[in-house]
Amino acid sequence: MKILAVGDFDGKFPKKYLDIIKNKKIDVVVSDGDYPPFTLKEEFFTFVYGNPFLDLEDVVGKKKFREITIKDDLEGEEVIKKLNSLSIPVISVLGNHDYHLPDDCEDIDIKENNKFKQERLTHLAKVIVKYKNIQRIDYSYAKIGEFIFIGARGHSFPGDVKSKAYKKHRKILEKLFQKFEKENKQGKVIFVSHNSPYNTKLDLITAKEAHEHAKGKHYGSKMFRRILDKYQPILSISGHIDEGIGKQKLGKTLAVNCGAVHDGRGAVINIKDNGKIDVRFIK
């Protein structure tokens, strides 16, 4: 099976990926999410990140925040439309910028009470349902050929392993891996997540422009790392941090951070009949 692993689109899906699908004879596209741009990224990391008492609305104003975020969501949907038009199956989880209620995607106990944010946080989750060629597998699964893809969304930071949300989502993943225990032993289960597994070379923040709160730290998901360590699927596909691109063996699992589409990155993953995996990174 040949997989094109992509994610972190930022509203872009250039033609070169369509050419790769055709020329490399890709069987399935696997997306780790983050479809829309994050236009207010600079404002977020300058004023809001690390400050629990300040919100983007406080920085740019409610009207401007609404206008910008609605535009971002529409650009994200354009990427989804392009993926839906492909002649091969597409499997997707949602990322932290695809918006969904925090307590339904992260592993910390938080709520969102703002009505507009409630509507926006669920927007792409509702939109993607319209596109029938895309199988969304957030805390669910899809079967393509002999392979089972188990997915999880969000989790943009390590998480709180003592929270109710952590216990809720880990329990769901545990049940899915137990459901496909036989296939997993046969090397036929693939885990797809937005964030990468914690404490690996795939989740280390090293960029010079990184926020002081995050630089030099591991920002992957503790939940995903523990799931991989316990169940050892043949392959894990993730992204999220726009760096850490590469692969790393975690026991029997080959973990791959495919990088960001908006940087022109991705990965072509070939799972051969003998179980060996070849990964070629797109630059």
DASUL-V242286 format. One record per backbone hydrogen bond with DSSP energy under -0.5 kcal/mol. NH is the residue of the N-H (numbers start at 0). CO is the residue of the C=O. If there is no record, write none. Layout:
nh=NH co=CO
nh=NH co=CO
//
This chain:
nh=2 co=0
nh=2 co=268
nh=3 co=27
nh=4 co=2
nh=4 co=266
nh=5 co=3
nh=5 co=29
nh=7 co=32
nh=8 co=33
nh=9 co=33
nh=10 co=34
nh=11 co=8
nh=16 co=13
nh=17 co=13
nh=17 co=14
nh=18 co=14
nh=19 co=15
nh=20 co=16
nh=21 co=17
nh=22 co=18
nh=23 co=19
nh=24 co=21
nh=25 co=20
nh=26 co=1
nh=27 co=1
nh=28 co=88
nh=29 co=3
nh=30 co=28
nh=30 co=90
nh=31 co=5
nh=40 co=37
nh=43 co=39
nh=44 co=40
nh=45 co=41
nh=46 co=42
nh=47 co=42
nh=47 co=43
nh=48 co=43
nh=50 co=47
nh=51 co=49
nh=53 co=50
nh=57 co=54
nh=58 co=54
nh=59 co=55
nh=60 co=56
nh=64 co=60
nh=65 co=61
nh=66 co=62
nh=67 co=63
nh=68 co=64
nh=69 co=65
nh=70 co=66
nh=71 co=67
nh=72 co=68
nh=73 co=69
nh=74 co=70
nh=75 co=71
nh=76 co=72
nh=77 co=73
nh=78 co=74
nh=79 co=75
nh=80 co=76
nh=81 co=77
nh=82 co=78
nh=83 co=79
nh=84 co=80
nh=85 co=82
nh=88 co=26
nh=89 co=132
nh=90 co=28
nh=91 co=134
nh=92 co=30
nh=97 co=94
nh=103 co=100
nh=104 co=101
nh=105 co=101
nh=109 co=107
nh=117 co=113
nh=118 co=114
nh=119 co=115
nh=120 co=116
nh=121 co=117
nh=122 co=119
nh=123 co=97
nh=123 co=119
nh=124 co=98
nh=125 co=121
nh=125 co=122
nh=126 co=122
nh=127 co=123
nh=128 co=125
nh=129 co=126
nh=130 co=127
nh=131 co=129
nh=133 co=130
nh=134 co=89
nh=134 co=132
nh=135 co=133
nh=136 co=91
nh=136 co=134
nh=138 co=136
nh=138 co=150
nh=139 co=136
nh=141 co=148
nh=143 co=141
nh=143 co=146
nh=146 co=143
nh=147 co=187
nh=148 co=141
nh=148 co=146
nh=149 co=147
nh=149 co=189
nh=150 co=136
nh=150 co=139
nh=151 co=191
nh=153 co=93
nh=159 co=106
nh=160 co=158
nh=162 co=159
nh=166 co=162
nh=167 co=163
nh=168 co=164
nh=169 co=165
nh=170 co=166
nh=171 co=167
nh=172 co=168
nh=173 co=169
nh=174 co=170
nh=175 co=171
nh=176 co=172
nh=177 co=173
nh=178 co=174
nh=179 co=175
nh=180 co=177
nh=183 co=179
nh=184 co=180
nh=185 co=181
nh=186 co=183
nh=187 co=182
nh=189 co=147
nh=190 co=234
nh=191 co=149
nh=192 co=236
nh=193 co=151
nh=194 co=153
nh=197 co=220
nh=202 co=199
nh=204 co=216
nh=205 co=203
nh=209 co=206
nh=213 co=210
nh=214 co=210
nh=215 co=204
nh=216 co=213
nh=218 co=202
nh=220 co=195
nh=221 co=157
nh=222 co=157
nh=224 co=220
nh=225 co=221
nh=226 co=222
nh=227 co=223
nh=228 co=224
nh=229 co=225
nh=230 co=226
nh=231 co=227
nh=233 co=188
nh=234 co=188
nh=235 co=253
nh=236 co=190
nh=237 co=255
nh=238 co=193
nh=240 co=238
nh=245 co=256
nh=247 co=254
nh=249 co=252
nh=250 co=248
nh=252 co=249
nh=253 co=233
nh=254 co=247
nh=254 co=252
nh=255 co=235
nh=256 co=245
nh=257 co=237
nh=257 co=255
nh=260 co=6
nh=261 co=7
nh=262 co=259
nh=263 co=260
nh=264 co=259
nh=265 co=281
nh=266 co=4
nh=267 co=279
nh=268 co=2
nh=268 co=266
nh=269 co=267
nh=269 co=277
nh=270 co=0
nh=270 co=268
nh=271 co=269
nh=271 co=275
nh=274 co=271
nh=277 co=269
nh=279 co=267
nh=280 co=278
nh=281 co=265
//
